[in-house]
């Protein structure tokens, strides 16, 4: 059974010019969403917060682990095996 929890990511900054705050938080949100999807971590919502000195994302309902994966792996071809 998978449980979910809230997760807060917060980045402290030197004074960021005000004109860069909205593009920075948008990019931070987009990159985080893409990374979570790549790692197969599901979540309910992402809320973003930004000031000139801080960027933060609150990820609600983040699963506590990735799903289990199963697969078949094959070894080297017989012709490439060292002879005894």
Secondary structure, DSSP 8 states (H G I E B T S, - for coil): ---EEEEEEEEE-S---HHHHHHHHHHHHHHHHHHHHHTT---SEEEEEEETTEEEEEEEEEESS------------GGGS---
